[in-house]
Structure formats: structure tokens, C-alpha cells
């Protein structure tokens, strides 16, 4: 690919337009002119004639949700790139190490009232979800250690086992809950939801995703070397073991933070890296940033569909990402010229 920067500019423009659509579309349609007037008022201090109702809908309700969709979609996509490279498996995705299932178990324990009163009074659901994901990845990491090395095979097997264990725990908790209203809310969250996003909640996921993006861009050459195998990468002077541990810690931080604020939104970190490889090739110096932009666009559109596809009702966004992701991935598997590494 001779001009990846053109693709980047095109995706950046598409993301900007997608956010505009996400803010203007909804149960109350808002014109693009009003959207830009609200942005001008809050970002540039311009005087406008926009009504307080429109201003509140745009600035306090829809724009934080669109920004969160971009952050979560982009963050899951770059973690998917890192995990597929780490385990050299095209089926790898951000939740492969059991982080998502651990976070789901933590959130279920908190929201349905199964935690001790002292903990339930001091925690919030995002914090409980993050701690659940952290506990899960910590156990997986301990099992995967083979002396000073981290065994990729053990990592995968421990992640699958931990996902099954935490999934069973979540099912037991929800089955035992005597409160149907809370149970419905938890199930909606478990399927992924961006509902209720507020500006005050955005700095932490934005910081985690930004840190992940910067680190993976800095590790572009070592990640390229990892694609050909651990021994060839080590012969090229790459600190393979330190790199593996760094990727695991980074993936846990970014994924745990994003799951805590949005629930488990599947398929974004699986299909977006593959789509970008078809478009831009394998080198990580362009794969990582283009995956971030593409993931942000994809999740924004999925959220738009989740809000508008049924009248007066909102679907969990995870349902839409699965409906889009499964056919795409099956079609990708049929392509003879697709190259993972």
C-alpha cells in the first residue's frame, strides 16, 4: 500500500461525519446546523440561538455517547491487533484472556447485591467490573507463567478455562437473583450498552485507550517481528518475554477499563483488525492507527442502529456488533487471498 496516510485521512473524515450523524439522529431529529451551533457554543464560546432543550440533547446526552462509542470501538480494535499478534492466531480478540467474563461476574455480584455490605457501599458497578476483570487476568497470568517465561499455549488455555468459570459464576448469580428488574438491567449491560454516558465518565477510558494506542505504535517493529515467531524475533534482538508481559498488562488495562464502562461488546476487536489488514496490509505502524479509526467508526454506527432500529426501544449494542460481525468473519474465512501474517 503506497499511501496509507490517504486512507487515514479518509477514515478520520468518516469518523468526524459519523459522530455528526450519531448526534443528529435519534427519537428527536436535530439538524446538522444546530449540532454545529451547540459545538460552537461549548467549544469556542460562540453566541447561538439554539434552544436549551436542543443544547442539552446534543451536549449532555448524545455527544458523550458518540465519543464513548469511538473510544470503546477504537480501544477494543487495537487490543485485538495486539492479542492476535501475541498468540499468532486470527481468532484471538480482547476477551480471550477472560477479562470480559471476570468483569461481568464482578458487575453481576455488585449490582444484584451478592457482595458484602461494606464492599457494596464503597464500590460502583464500573469499579466492581474492573476488579473482576483484574482478578481474572491475574489468575490467567499466574497459570501461564513457566518459570521466567510466559507460555502462550498456557495463556490461551487458561483464558478459555477462566472465561468458562466466570461465565458459570455470572449465570449462577443471575439465576439466583430474586429481583427481575435488576436482573434485566444486568443482562442488558452484559450484552454491551453505551446508554447513560456522561462527560465525567470519559477521561479514564480515554486515557487508557490513548495509552494503549501510543504504546502499540511505539512497539510496531517488535510486533512485526513477533508475527514470524518467538525464536526469529529473539534472534533479531527483540526482548520477547518482556514484550509478551507488556502486551498482556496493556491489554488487561485497556480491556478492563472499557468493559467497566460499556459492558462486553463482542466482535469489534475480532473483525476490525482483519478488515484493516485487507485494506492496509500487515505492518503494525499503519495497522494500529487505522484499526483504531475503523473500530471507532464501526461501533458508532452499531450504536446508531441500536438506538434507531426499533421504535421507542433500544437494543444492546453487542447484539448489533454480532449481527454484523459474524457474516463478515465467515465471508473473510472464505477468501483465498487473505493473509493474516
BALOBA-1460 file (C-alpha; in Angstrom, 3 decimals):
// residues 341
<rec num="1" residu="x" x="0.000" y="0.000" z="0.000"/>
<rec num="2" residu="x" x="1.738" y="3.156" z="-1.217"/>
<rec num="3" residu="x" x="-0.274" y="5.894" z="0.507"/>
<rec num="4" residu="x" x="-1.683" y="4.715" z="3.835"/>
<rec num="5" residu="x" x="-1.936" y="8.320" z="5.010"/>
<rec num="6" residu="x" x="-4.696" y="8.881" z="2.446"/>
<rec num="7" residu="x" x="-6.644" y="6.004" z="3.969"/>
<rec num="8" residu="x" x="-6.038" y="7.507" z="7.404"/>
<rec num="9" residu="x" x="-7.333" y="10.899" z="6.290"/>
<rec num="10" residu="x" x="-10.373" y="9.259" z="4.722"/>
<rec num="11" residu="x" x="-11.132" y="7.293" z="7.893"/>
<rec num="12" residu="x" x="-10.625" y="10.413" z="10.023"/>
<rec num="13" residu="x" x="-13.109" y="12.337" z="7.887"/>
<rec num="14" residu="x" x="-15.518" y="9.389" z="8.017"/>
<rec num="15" residu="x" x="-15.251" y="9.294" z="11.815"/>
<rec num="16" residu="x" x="-15.973" y="13.021" z="12.049"/>
<rec num="17" residu="x" x="-19.041" y="12.623" z="9.845"/>
<rec num="18" residu="x" x="-20.162" y="9.530" z="11.767"/>
<rec num="19" residu="x" x="-20.080" y="11.404" z="15.071"/>
<rec num="20" residu="x" x="-22.181" y="14.143" z="13.452"/>
<rec num="21" residu="x" x="-24.754" y="11.574" z="12.339"/>
<rec num="22" residu="x" x="-24.762" y="9.938" z="15.786"/>
<rec num="23" residu="x" x="-25.523" y="13.286" z="17.419"/>
<rec num="24" residu="x" x="-28.218" y="14.340" z="14.956"/>
<rec num="25" residu="x" x="-30.126" y="11.027" z="14.693"/>
<rec num="26" residu="x" x="-32.467" y="9.823" z="17.409"/>
<rec num="27" residu="x" x="-36.023" y="9.947" z="18.704"/>
<rec num="28" residu="x" x="-35.777" y="13.718" z="18.288"/>
<rec num="29" residu="x" x="-34.155" y="14.625" z="14.973"/>
<rec num="30" residu="x" x="-31.713" y="17.531" z="15.188"/>
<rec num="31" residu="x" x="-30.355" y="19.357" z="12.164"/>
<rec num="32" residu="x" x="-26.636" y="19.467" z="11.472"/>
<rec num="33" residu="x" x="-26.713" y="23.246" z="11.717"/>
<rec num="34" residu="x" x="-27.964" y="23.044" z="15.288"/>
<rec num="35" residu="x" x="-25.335" y="20.429" z="16.092"/>
<rec num="36" residu="x" x="-22.518" y="22.697" z="14.896"/>
<rec num="37" residu="x" x="-24.048" y="25.664" z="16.735"/>
<rec num="38" residu="x" x="-24.059" y="23.714" z="20.002"/>
<rec num="39" residu="x" x="-20.440" y="22.649" z="19.445"/>
<rec num="40" residu="x" x="-19.504" y="26.252" z="18.666"/>
<rec num="41" residu="x" x="-21.146" y="27.447" z="21.860"/>
<rec num="42" residu="x" x="-19.394" y="24.937" z="24.136"/>
<rec num="43" residu="x" x="-16.017" y="24.649" z="22.418"/>
<rec num="44" residu="x" x="-15.494" y="28.159" z="21.071"/>
<rec num="45" residu="x" x="-17.806" y="30.265" z="23.231"/>
<rec num="46" residu="x" x="-19.889" y="31.490" z="20.286"/>
<rec num="47" residu="x" x="-23.305" y="33.057" z="20.772"/>
<rec num="48" residu="x" x="-26.106" y="30.978" z="19.217"/>
<rec num="49" residu="x" x="-29.906" y="30.833" z="19.174"/>
<rec num="50" residu="x" x="-30.172" y="27.134" z="19.922"/>
<rec num="51" residu="x" x="-32.872" y="26.245" z="22.456"/>
<rec num="52" residu="x" x="-31.825" y="24.872" z="25.856"/>
<rec num="53" residu="x" x="-33.581" y="21.572" z="25.054"/>
<rec num="54" residu="x" x="-31.590" y="21.022" z="21.856"/>
<rec num="55" residu="x" x="-28.402" y="22.086" z="23.631"/>
<rec num="56" residu="x" x="-28.985" y="19.529" z="26.383"/>
<rec num="57" residu="x" x="-29.794" y="16.715" z="23.944"/>
<rec num="58" residu="x" x="-26.682" y="17.362" z="21.857"/>
<rec num="59" residu="x" x="-24.113" y="18.226" z="24.514"/>
<rec num="60" residu="x" x="-25.201" y="16.224" z="27.539"/>
<rec num="61" residu="x" x="-26.876" y="13.151" z="26.031"/>
<rec num="62" residu="x" x="-25.777" y="12.289" z="22.502"/>
<rec num="63" residu="x" x="-22.265" y="13.668" z="22.098"/>
<rec num="64" residu="x" x="-20.798" y="11.930" z="25.193"/>
<rec num="65" residu="x" x="-22.334" y="8.678" z="23.969"/>
<rec num="66" residu="x" x="-20.866" y="9.081" z="20.476"/>
<rec num="67" residu="x" x="-17.434" y="9.928" z="21.912"/>
<rec num="68" residu="x" x="-17.585" y="6.910" z="24.235"/>
<rec num="69" residu="x" x="-18.532" y="4.677" z="21.288"/>
<rec num="70" residu="x" x="-15.461" y="5.928" z="19.423"/>
<rec num="71" residu="x" x="-13.187" y="5.370" z="22.417"/>
<rec num="72" residu="x" x="-14.502" y="1.853" z="23.129"/>
<rec num="73" residu="x" x="-14.551" y="0.782" z="19.477"/>
<rec num="74" residu="x" x="-11.052" y="2.092" z="18.830"/>
<rec num="75" residu="x" x="-9.655" y="0.670" z="22.070"/>
<rec num="76" residu="x" x="-11.067" y="-2.818" z="21.533"/>
<rec num="77" residu="x" x="-9.759" y="-2.836" z="17.971"/>
<rec num="78" residu="x" x="-6.149" y="-2.021" z="18.861"/>
<rec num="79" residu="x" x="-6.203" y="-4.567" z="21.696"/>
<rec num="80" residu="x" x="-7.489" y="-7.099" z="19.176"/>
<rec num="81" residu="x" x="-4.490" y="-6.330" z="16.957"/>
<rec num="82" residu="x" x="-2.117" y="-6.857" z="19.889"/>
<rec num="83" residu="x" x="-3.716" y="-10.113" z="21.025"/>
<rec num="84" residu="x" x="-3.787" y="-11.616" z="17.531"/>
<rec num="85" residu="x" x="-0.093" y="-10.834" z="17.199"/>
<rec num="86" residu="x" x="0.768" y="-12.107" z="20.684"/>
<rec num="87" residu="x" x="-0.793" y="-15.543" z="20.204"/>
<rec num="88" residu="x" x="-0.367" y="-15.563" z="16.391"/>
<rec num="89" residu="x" x="-3.964" y="-16.675" z="15.990"/>
<rec num="90" residu="x" x="-6.546" y="-14.930" z="13.779"/>
<rec num="91" residu="x" x="-9.333" y="-15.926" z="16.193"/>
<rec num="92" residu="x" x="-7.817" y="-14.011" z="19.127"/>
<rec num="93" residu="x" x="-9.683" y="-10.979" z="20.451"/>
<rec num="94" residu="x" x="-9.575" y="-8.682" z="23.509"/>
<rec num="95" residu="x" x="-11.649" y="-11.002" z="25.697"/>
<rec num="96" residu="x" x="-9.586" y="-14.137" z="25.076"/>
<rec num="97" residu="x" x="-7.830" y="-13.915" z="28.454"/>
<rec num="98" residu="x" x="-11.053" y="-13.986" z="30.496"/>
<rec num="99" residu="x" x="-11.127" y="-10.248" z="31.243"/>
<rec num="100" residu="x" x="-14.658" y="-9.785" z="29.922"/>
<rec num="101" residu="x" x="-16.123" y="-12.731" z="31.829"/>
<rec num="102" residu="x" x="-14.350" y="-11.641" z="35.024"/>
<rec num="103" residu="x" x="-15.695" y="-8.110" z="34.653"/>
<rec num="104" residu="x" x="-19.184" y="-9.476" z="34.007"/>
<rec num="105" residu="x" x="-19.001" y="-11.583" z="37.167"/>
<rec num="106" residu="x" x="-17.823" y="-8.598" z="39.213"/>
<rec num="107" residu="x" x="-20.595" y="-6.372" z="37.867"/>
<rec num="108" residu="x" x="-23.234" y="-9.056" z="38.491"/>
<rec num="109" residu="x" x="-22.063" y="-9.638" z="42.063"/>
<rec num="110" residu="x" x="-22.255" y="-5.906" z="42.760"/>
<rec num="111" residu="x" x="-25.488" y="-4.995" z="41.018"/>
<rec num="112" residu="x" x="-27.531" y="-7.952" z="42.232"/>
<rec num="113" residu="x" x="-26.426" y="-7.455" z="45.845"/>
<rec num="114" residu="x" x="-24.227" y="-10.517" z="46.376"/>
<rec num="115" residu="x" x="-21.248" y="-8.581" z="47.754"/>
<rec num="116" residu="x" x="-20.772" y="-7.887" z="51.485"/>
<rec num="117" residu="x" x="-22.402" y="-4.591" z="52.572"/>
<rec num="118" residu="x" x="-19.026" y="-2.970" z="53.276"/>
<rec num="119" residu="x" x="-17.878" y="-3.565" z="49.700"/>
<rec num="120" residu="x" x="-21.201" y="-2.743" z="48.053"/>
<rec num="121" residu="x" x="-21.290" y="0.625" z="49.842"/>
<rec num="122" residu="x" x="-17.780" y="1.632" z="48.743"/>
<rec num="123" residu="x" x="-17.733" y="0.308" z="45.165"/>
<rec num="124" residu="x" x="-19.557" y="1.326" z="41.997"/>
<rec num="125" residu="x" x="-20.508" y="-1.090" z="39.223"/>
<rec num="126" residu="x" x="-17.675" y="0.049" z="36.864"/>
<rec num="127" residu="x" x="-15.140" y="-0.391" z="39.685"/>
<rec num="128" residu="x" x="-16.555" y="-3.815" z="40.573"/>
<rec num="129" residu="x" x="-16.376" y="-4.823" z="36.906"/>
<rec num="130" residu="x" x="-12.772" y="-3.636" z="36.618"/>
<rec num="131" residu="x" x="-11.748" y="-5.517" z="39.768"/>
<rec num="132" residu="x" x="-13.441" y="-8.674" z="38.485"/>
<rec num="133" residu="x" x="-11.552" y="-8.437" z="35.210"/>
<rec num="134" residu="x" x="-8.301" y="-7.743" z="37.059"/>
<rec num="135" residu="x" x="-8.757" y="-10.795" z="39.277"/>
<rec num="136" residu="x" x="-9.464" y="-12.977" z="36.240"/>
<rec num="137" residu="x" x="-6.427" y="-11.855" z="34.210"/>
<rec num="138" residu="x" x="-4.186" y="-12.151" z="37.297"/>
<rec num="139" residu="x" x="-5.107" y="-15.815" z="37.706"/>
<rec num="140" residu="x" x="-4.640" y="-16.469" z="33.998"/>
<rec num="141" residu="x" x="-1.207" y="-14.816" z="34.087"/>
<rec num="142" residu="x" x="-0.093" y="-16.867" z="37.101"/>
<rec num="143" residu="x" x="-1.148" y="-20.102" z="35.411"/>
<rec num="144" residu="x" x="0.585" y="-19.110" z="32.153"/>
<rec num="145" residu="x" x="3.949" y="-18.489" z="33.807"/>
<rec num="146" residu="x" x="6.545" y="-21.150" z="33.071"/>
<rec num="147" residu="x" x="9.483" y="-20.040" z="35.187"/>
<rec num="148" residu="x" x="10.655" y="-16.691" z="33.795"/>
<rec num="149" residu="x" x="8.682" y="-17.278" z="30.551"/>
<rec num="150" residu="x" x="5.022" y="-16.782" z="29.720"/>
<rec num="151" residu="x" x="3.704" y="-19.766" z="27.773"/>
<rec num="152" residu="x" x="1.359" y="-18.654" z="25.005"/>
<rec num="153" residu="x" x="-0.293" y="-22.074" z="24.907"/>
<rec num="154" residu="x" x="-0.952" y="-21.963" z="28.651"/>
<rec num="155" residu="x" x="-2.169" y="-18.385" z="28.292"/>
<rec num="156" residu="x" x="-4.812" y="-19.402" z="25.755"/>
<rec num="157" residu="x" x="-5.951" y="-22.474" z="27.667"/>
<rec num="158" residu="x" x="-6.090" y="-20.642" z="30.993"/>
<rec num="159" residu="x" x="-8.039" y="-17.804" z="29.363"/>
<rec num="160" residu="x" x="-10.606" y="-20.214" z="27.920"/>
<rec num="161" residu="x" x="-10.941" y="-22.011" z="31.263"/>
<rec num="162" residu="x" x="-11.282" y="-18.749" z="33.196"/>
<rec num="163" residu="x" x="-13.903" y="-17.480" z="30.759"/>
<rec num="164" residu="x" x="-15.935" y="-20.637" z="31.296"/>
<rec num="165" residu="x" x="-15.576" y="-20.421" z="35.076"/>
<rec num="166" residu="x" x="-16.541" y="-16.750" z="35.315"/>
<rec num="167" residu="x" x="-19.365" y="-17.246" z="32.824"/>
<rec num="168" residu="x" x="-20.762" y="-20.028" z="35.004"/>
<rec num="169" residu="x" x="-20.456" y="-17.797" z="38.072"/>
<rec num="170" residu="x" x="-22.335" y="-15.000" z="36.296"/>
<rec num="171" residu="x" x="-25.079" y="-17.412" z="35.210"/>
<rec num="172" residu="x" x="-25.424" y="-18.734" z="38.770"/>
<rec num="173" residu="x" x="-25.654" y="-15.209" z="40.180"/>
<rec num="174" residu="x" x="-28.284" y="-14.079" z="37.694"/>
<rec num="175" residu="x" x="-30.273" y="-17.315" z="38.128"/>
<rec num="176" residu="x" x="-30.269" y="-16.848" z="41.916"/>
<rec num="177" residu="x" x="-31.382" y="-13.224" z="41.826"/>
<rec num="178" residu="x" x="-34.869" y="-12.618" z="43.278"/>
<rec num="179" residu="x" x="-35.220" y="-9.163" z="41.655"/>
<rec num="180" residu="x" x="-36.346" y="-9.314" z="37.984"/>
<rec num="181" residu="x" x="-35.874" y="-5.582" z="37.348"/>
<rec num="182" residu="x" x="-32.236" y="-5.646" z="38.435"/>
<rec num="183" residu="x" x="-31.716" y="-8.885" z="36.528"/>
<rec num="184" residu="x" x="-32.959" y="-7.259" z="33.307"/>
<rec num="185" residu="x" x="-30.624" y="-4.288" z="33.821"/>
<rec num="186" residu="x" x="-27.621" y="-6.574" z="34.357"/>
<rec num="187" residu="x" x="-28.418" y="-8.707" z="31.315"/>
<rec num="188" residu="x" x="-28.717" y="-5.535" z="29.213"/>
<rec num="189" residu="x" x="-25.304" y="-4.391" z="30.469"/>
<rec num="190" residu="x" x="-23.741" y="-7.809" z="29.858"/>
<rec num="191" residu="x" x="-24.717" y="-7.580" z="26.175"/>
<rec num="192" residu="x" x="-22.980" y="-4.198" z="25.898"/>
<rec num="193" residu="x" x="-24.542" y="-0.784" z="26.304"/>
<rec num="194" residu="x" x="-23.413" y="2.814" z="25.915"/>
<rec num="195" residu="x" x="-26.597" y="4.205" z="27.424"/>
<rec num="196" residu="x" x="-26.210" y="6.908" z="30.035"/>
<rec num="197" residu="x" x="-22.717" y="8.011" z="29.002"/>
<rec num="198" residu="x" x="-21.656" y="11.273" z="30.647"/>
<rec num="199" residu="x" x="-18.673" y="13.539" z="30.190"/>
<rec num="200" residu="x" x="-17.453" y="12.810" z="33.705"/>
<rec num="201" residu="x" x="-17.043" y="9.116" z="32.809"/>
<rec num="202" residu="x" x="-14.965" y="9.652" z="29.661"/>
<rec num="203" residu="x" x="-11.479" y="10.707" z="30.904"/>
<rec num="204" residu="x" x="-10.494" y="7.292" z="32.335"/>
<rec num="205" residu="x" x="-11.401" y="5.174" z="29.264"/>
<rec num="206" residu="x" x="-9.944" y="7.871" z="27.003"/>
<rec num="207" residu="x" x="-6.689" y="7.861" z="28.975"/>
<rec num="208" residu="x" x="-6.467" y="4.047" z="28.947"/>
<rec num="209" residu="x" x="-7.174" y="3.841" z="25.211"/>
<rec num="210" residu="x" x="-4.765" y="6.671" z="24.422"/>
<rec num="211" residu="x" x="-2.039" y="4.969" z="26.446"/>
<rec num="212" residu="x" x="-2.672" y="1.714" z="24.601"/>
<rec num="213" residu="x" x="-2.543" y="3.435" z="21.220"/>
<rec num="214" residu="x" x="0.732" y="5.221" z="21.967"/>
<rec num="215" residu="x" x="2.392" y="2.096" z="23.397"/>
<rec num="216" residu="x" x="1.375" y="-0.132" z="20.483"/>
<rec num="217" residu="x" x="2.571" y="2.449" z="17.969"/>
<rec num="218" residu="x" x="5.906" y="2.502" z="19.774"/>
<rec num="219" residu="x" x="6.025" y="-1.311" z="19.633"/>
<rec num="220" residu="x" x="5.214" y="-1.534" z="15.918"/>
<rec num="221" residu="x" x="8.555" y="-3.063" z="14.869"/>
<rec num="222" residu="x" x="8.693" y="-5.652" z="17.683"/>
<rec num="223" residu="x" x="5.081" y="-6.634" z="16.913"/>
<rec num="224" residu="x" x="6.002" y="-7.123" z="13.247"/>
<rec num="225" residu="x" x="8.836" y="-9.401" z="14.356"/>
<rec num="226" residu="x" x="6.531" y="-11.359" z="16.677"/>
<rec num="227" residu="x" x="4.350" y="-12.347" z="13.727"/>
<rec num="228" residu="x" x="7.066" y="-14.630" z="12.365"/>
<rec num="229" residu="x" x="7.523" y="-16.433" z="15.694"/>
<rec num="230" residu="x" x="9.222" y="-16.019" z="19.058"/>
<rec num="231" residu="x" x="12.560" y="-17.567" z="18.109"/>
<rec num="232" residu="x" x="13.049" y="-15.481" z="14.911"/>
<rec num="233" residu="x" x="12.051" y="-12.364" z="16.849"/>
<rec num="234" residu="x" x="14.551" y="-13.178" z="19.586"/>
<rec num="235" residu="x" x="17.272" y="-13.737" z="17.005"/>
<rec num="236" residu="x" x="16.572" y="-10.206" z="15.744"/>
<rec num="237" residu="x" x="17.314" y="-8.842" z="19.218"/>
<rec num="238" residu="x" x="13.714" y="-8.375" z="20.383"/>
<rec num="239" residu="x" x="13.059" y="-8.817" z="24.148"/>
<rec num="240" residu="x" x="10.327" y="-11.363" z="23.518"/>
<rec num="241" residu="x" x="9.416" y="-12.215" z="27.127"/>
<rec num="242" residu="x" x="9.287" y="-8.588" z="28.213"/>
<rec num="243" residu="x" x="7.200" y="-7.801" z="25.136"/>
<rec num="244" residu="x" x="4.697" y="-10.569" z="25.900"/>
<rec num="245" residu="x" x="4.295" y="-9.438" z="29.510"/>
<rec num="246" residu="x" x="3.915" y="-5.822" z="28.435"/>
<rec num="247" residu="x" x="1.198" y="-6.684" z="25.909"/>
<rec num="248" residu="x" x="-0.700" y="-8.736" z="28.497"/>
<rec num="249" residu="x" x="-0.611" y="-5.910" z="31.051"/>
<rec num="250" residu="x" x="-1.599" y="-3.325" z="28.440"/>
<rec num="251" residu="x" x="-4.441" y="-5.480" z="27.103"/>
<rec num="252" residu="x" x="-5.726" y="-6.088" z="30.626"/>
<rec num="253" residu="x" x="-5.650" y="-2.371" z="31.478"/>
<rec num="254" residu="x" x="-7.397" y="-1.189" z="28.309"/>
<rec num="255" residu="x" x="-9.934" y="-4.008" z="28.057"/>
<rec num="256" residu="x" x="-10.795" y="-3.991" z="31.763"/>
<rec num="257" residu="x" x="-11.361" y="-0.231" z="31.707"/>
<rec num="258" residu="x" x="-13.531" y="-0.349" z="28.578"/>
<rec num="259" residu="x" x="-15.621" y="-3.308" z="29.749"/>
<rec num="260" residu="x" x="-16.239" y="-1.482" z="33.030"/>
<rec num="261" residu="x" x="-17.897" y="1.456" z="31.245"/>
<rec num="262" residu="x" x="-19.640" y="-0.299" z="28.342"/>
<rec num="263" residu="x" x="-20.123" y="-3.975" z="29.166"/>
<rec num="264" residu="x" x="-18.851" y="-6.781" z="26.970"/>
<rec num="265" residu="x" x="-19.234" y="-5.661" z="23.347"/>
<rec num="266" residu="x" x="-18.126" y="-8.562" z="21.211"/>
<rec num="267" residu="x" x="-16.660" y="-8.950" z="17.716"/>
<rec num="268" residu="x" x="-15.249" y="-5.407" z="17.440"/>
<rec num="269" residu="x" x="-11.728" y="-6.458" z="18.408"/>
<rec num="270" residu="x" x="-12.008" y="-9.588" z="16.273"/>
<rec num="271" residu="x" x="-13.265" y="-8.383" z="12.899"/>
<rec num="272" residu="x" x="-11.904" y="-4.826" z="12.650"/>
<rec num="273" residu="x" x="-8.178" y="-5.808" z="12.620"/>
<rec num="274" residu="x" x="-8.893" y="-8.355" z="9.871"/>
<rec num="275" residu="x" x="-10.794" y="-5.793" z="7.803"/>
<rec num="276" residu="x" x="-7.940" y="-3.293" z="8.136"/>
<rec num="277" residu="x" x="-5.367" y="-5.938" z="7.126"/>
<rec num="278" residu="x" x="-7.328" y="-6.421" z="3.907"/>
<rec num="279" residu="x" x="-7.223" y="-2.673" z="3.341"/>
<rec num="280" residu="x" x="-3.758" y="-1.668" z="4.555"/>
<rec num="281" residu="x" x="-1.657" y="-4.800" z="4.960"/>
<rec num="282" residu="x" x="0.126" y="-6.358" z="7.928"/>
<rec num="283" residu="x" x="2.727" y="-3.775" z="9.199"/>
<rec num="284" residu="x" x="1.686" y="-2.501" z="12.609"/>
<rec num="285" residu="x" x="2.808" y="1.083" z="12.049"/>
<rec num="286" residu="x" x="-0.306" y="1.541" z="9.918"/>
<rec num="287" residu="x" x="-2.415" y="-1.379" z="11.185"/>
<rec num="288" residu="x" x="-2.709" y="0.024" z="14.723"/>
<rec num="289" residu="x" x="-3.875" y="3.602" z="13.952"/>
<rec num="290" residu="x" x="-6.150" y="2.532" z="11.079"/>
<rec num="291" residu="x" x="-7.699" y="-0.146" z="13.300"/>
<rec num="292" residu="x" x="-8.374" y="2.487" z="15.943"/>
<rec num="293" residu="x" x="-10.201" y="4.731" z="13.462"/>
<rec num="294" residu="x" x="-12.093" y="1.844" z="11.858"/>
<rec num="295" residu="x" x="-13.165" y="0.413" z="15.213"/>
<rec num="296" residu="x" x="-14.433" y="3.807" z="16.339"/>
<rec num="297" residu="x" x="-16.478" y="4.191" z="13.138"/>
<rec num="298" residu="x" x="-17.852" y="0.654" z="13.335"/>
<rec num="299" residu="x" x="-19.049" y="0.927" z="16.931"/>
<rec num="300" residu="x" x="-20.545" y="4.386" z="16.363"/>
<rec num="301" residu="x" x="-22.681" y="3.029" z="13.517"/>
<rec num="302" residu="x" x="-23.617" y="-0.053" z="15.544"/>
<rec num="303" residu="x" x="-24.774" y="2.223" z="18.356"/>
<rec num="304" residu="x" x="-26.760" y="4.380" z="15.933"/>
<rec num="305" residu="x" x="-28.532" y="1.246" z="14.724"/>
<rec num="306" residu="x" x="-29.102" y="0.047" z="18.300"/>
<rec num="307" residu="x" x="-30.852" y="3.324" z="19.126"/>
<rec num="308" residu="x" x="-32.979" y="3.610" z="15.999"/>
<rec num="309" residu="x" x="-33.717" y="0.155" z="14.539"/>
<rec num="310" residu="x" x="-36.722" y="-0.427" z="16.844"/>
<rec num="311" residu="x" x="-39.199" y="2.382" z="17.556"/>
<rec num="312" residu="x" x="-39.231" y="3.595" z="21.179"/>
<rec num="313" residu="x" x="-36.825" y="0.840" z="22.209"/>
<rec num="314" residu="x" x="-33.063" y="0.453" z="22.455"/>
<rec num="315" residu="x" x="-31.170" y="-2.730" z="21.696"/>
<rec num="316" residu="x" x="-27.926" y="-3.727" z="23.434"/>
<rec num="317" residu="x" x="-25.172" y="-2.685" z="21.052"/>
<rec num="318" residu="x" x="-23.460" y="-6.065" z="21.432"/>
<rec num="319" residu="x" x="-26.342" y="-7.672" z="19.537"/>
<rec num="320" residu="x" x="-25.718" y="-5.386" z="16.557"/>
<rec num="321" residu="x" x="-21.962" y="-5.958" z="16.525"/>
<rec num="322" residu="x" x="-22.547" y="-9.727" z="16.496"/>
<rec num="323" residu="x" x="-25.140" y="-9.480" z="13.714"/>
<rec num="324" residu="x" x="-22.662" y="-7.501" z="11.607"/>
<rec num="325" residu="x" x="-19.543" y="-9.320" z="12.702"/>
<rec num="326" residu="x" x="-20.481" y="-12.966" z="12.185"/>
<rec num="327" residu="x" x="-21.381" y="-12.722" z="8.454"/>
<rec num="328" residu="x" x="-18.285" y="-10.606" z="7.785"/>
<rec num="329" residu="x" x="-15.984" y="-13.041" z="9.548"/>
<rec num="330" residu="x" x="-17.486" y="-16.054" z="7.786"/>
<rec num="331" residu="x" x="-17.044" y="-14.310" z="4.436"/>
<rec num="332" residu="x" x="-13.458" y="-13.449" z="5.381"/>
<rec num="333" residu="x" x="-12.709" y="-17.108" z="6.080"/>
<rec num="334" residu="x" x="-13.796" y="-17.937" z="2.534"/>
<rec num="335" residu="x" x="-11.305" y="-15.548" z="0.937"/>
<rec num="336" residu="x" x="-8.346" y="-17.408" z="-0.533"/>
<rec num="337" residu="x" x="-6.088" y="-14.364" z="-0.816"/>
<rec num="338" residu="x" x="-6.469" y="-13.229" z="2.808"/>
<rec num="339" residu="x" x="-3.153" y="-13.231" z="4.678"/>
<rec num="340" residu="x" x="-3.005" y="-12.952" z="8.463"/>
<rec num="341" residu="x" x="0.752" y="-12.643" z="8.923"/>
